[in-house]
């Protein structure tokens, strides 16, 4: 049986200390001390897009998007200002 994207993200995130999984927007999100640091967006707007959203540290958005410009973004502005960025899971 093949693993899904949800299975892979779950394995990675739950392998970290103190991480809890909770549902959000019909997808799992991963938290430490009640603060979300990762979530999935699979076909969220009906466009077939698959991405992982990550809470990035100060300066992390710029570093991440410069390193992976084809697959990584930090927008829209409302989530960018909060330190979030996403990476496409299908290139």
Secondary structure, DSSP 8 states (H G I E B T S, - for coil): ----HHHHHHHHHHTSTTEEEEEETTEEEEEETTEEEEEEEESTTSS--EEEEEE--TTHHHHHHHHTTTTEE--SHHHHTTTEEEEES--
